[in-house]
Structures are given as C-alpha cells and as structure tokens.
Amino acid sequence: MKSNTDTDLASKIRQLRIDNNLTQEQVAKALDATPGYICNVENGRTAMSLRMLVFFAKLTHTTLDSLVGCMDESYTQTALDNEIMELVSQFSDDEKRKLIDTIKLWRA
C-alpha cells in the first residue's frame, strides 16, 4: 500500500518535471532510464533510488532536501532563480547593494 509520502513525492516529481518544461522522455534520457520508468515514478508505482533522486534534483534545479520534504515546500527554486543566483554571486558587495536598491525602487 502506498503511503501519503510516496504519493506526495510522486506528485512533486511530476510537477517539477512540468515546471522545468521537461518531457518524461527528456528526464528518462538524462537519468539513463526509460520513459516507462519515469511514468511509473510519477504515478507512484515505482520509487526512485537515492541516486536517481539526486540526479533528478539537479536536473530540475532543486535540492534533495526540498524534493523529499525536509525543507519548506512552499518554494522550490526554478531555473530562472538559479540563473539569477549565479549572476549575483559574481557581484561585489557594492554591486549587490546597488541591485537591492534598484529592485526596491522598481517594486515601489
């Protein structure tokens, strides 16, 4: 019998795939699996191994903690969030402060 946790994880995997504009075929290829396996995972018939979960988390720009529910589920990083973080990480402190000020002005 499937637990709610298994069903929740299956739903989260499916939603992350969709949110990242990936097909089951693309995910299967990236994880060296079959589309049928990905379908079974998303429908809760098969559980991903830890290794697969790690690769899936990287593929969908999320953390393993977030994927399995160890973090706040209300927010999952998107590819766009990761791109912003990558760019901002290269800024000096002064540039970061200017960016914050600009965003505050823009949002006002």
PLY file of the C-alpha trace (Angstrom):
ply
format ascii 1.0
element vertex 108
property float x
property float y
property float z
element edge 107
property int vertex1
property int vertex2
end_header
0.00 0.00 0.00
1.30 3.45 -0.94
1.83 5.98 1.83
0.91 9.64 1.51
4.62 10.42 1.48
5.12 8.22 -1.59
2.17 9.85 -3.34
3.38 13.34 -2.40
6.87 12.61 -3.74
5.47 11.19 -6.98
3.32 14.30 -7.44
6.25 16.58 -6.64
8.46 14.78 -9.17
5.81 15.17 -11.86
5.23 18.84 -11.03
8.94 19.66 -11.03
9.31 17.99 -14.42
6.46 20.06 -15.81
7.67 23.28 -14.15
11.04 22.79 -15.84
9.42 22.18 -19.24
10.76 18.64 -19.45
9.07 15.64 -21.03
9.17 12.20 -19.50
11.42 11.21 -22.38
13.89 14.02 -21.63
14.01 13.11 -17.94
14.44 9.44 -18.79
17.35 10.20 -21.11
19.03 12.47 -18.53
18.67 9.82 -15.81
19.61 6.93 -18.09
16.19 5.37 -17.55
13.16 4.58 -19.69
10.12 6.83 -20.17
8.03 3.99 -18.71
10.10 4.10 -15.52
9.54 7.87 -15.21
5.81 7.35 -15.80
5.72 4.70 -13.07
7.59 7.00 -10.67
5.18 9.88 -11.35
2.19 7.60 -10.79
3.62 6.25 -7.53
4.03 2.69 -8.80
7.83 2.80 -8.56
10.11 4.64 -6.13
13.28 6.37 -7.32
16.54 5.28 -5.78
18.51 7.85 -3.81
20.96 8.11 -6.69
18.14 8.85 -9.13
16.60 11.40 -6.75
19.93 13.24 -6.54
20.23 13.39 -10.34
16.57 14.42 -10.69
17.02 17.21 -8.13
19.99 18.57 -10.09
18.11 18.27 -13.37
15.15 20.24 -12.01
17.22 22.86 -10.19
16.05 21.94 -6.72
17.65 20.44 -3.65
17.27 16.89 -2.45
16.01 18.26 0.89
13.27 20.19 -0.85
12.40 17.26 -3.08
11.92 14.79 -0.24
10.23 17.28 2.05
12.93 18.26 4.54
12.54 21.93 3.68
9.68 24.35 3.29
7.63 23.05 0.38
6.10 26.43 -0.39
9.09 27.42 -2.50
11.15 25.48 -4.98
13.92 27.15 -6.95
13.37 27.39 -10.66
15.97 27.52 -13.40
15.45 31.30 -13.53
16.11 31.59 -9.78
19.31 29.62 -10.20
20.43 31.82 -13.09
19.84 34.95 -11.00
21.76 33.46 -8.07
24.66 32.52 -10.34
24.89 36.04 -11.74
24.53 37.77 -8.37
27.17 35.52 -6.79
29.71 37.18 -9.09
28.83 40.72 -7.91
30.89 42.70 -5.45
29.19 43.77 -2.21
28.76 47.26 -3.65
27.10 45.88 -6.78
24.80 43.72 -4.64
23.76 46.77 -2.60
23.03 48.72 -5.82
20.99 45.80 -7.12
18.95 45.66 -3.91
18.33 49.41 -4.09
17.29 49.14 -7.74
14.89 46.29 -7.03
13.34 48.20 -4.12
12.81 51.24 -6.37
11.38 49.10 -9.13
8.93 47.36 -6.77
7.78 50.59 -5.10
0 1
1 2
2 3
3 4
4 5
5 6
6 7
7 8
8 9
9 10
10 11
11 12
12 13
13 14
14 15
15 16
16 17
17 18
18 19
19 20
20 21
21 22
22 23
23 24
24 25
25 26
26 27
27 28
28 29
29 30
30 31
31 32
32 33
33 34
34 35
35 36
36 37
37 38
38 39
39 40
40 41
41 42
42 43
43 44
44 45
45 46
46 47
47 48
48 49
49 50
50 51
51 52
52 53
53 54
54 55
55 56
56 57
57 58
58 59
59 60
60 61
61 62
62 63
63 64
64 65
65 66
66 67
67 68
68 69
69 70
70 71
71 72
72 73
73 74
74 75
75 76
76 77
77 78
78 79
79 80
80 81
81 82
82 83
83 84
84 85
85 86
86 87
87 88
88 89
89 90
90 91
91 92
92 93
93 94
94 95
95 96
96 97
97 98
98 99
99 100
100 101
101 102
102 103
103 104
104 105
105 106
106 107
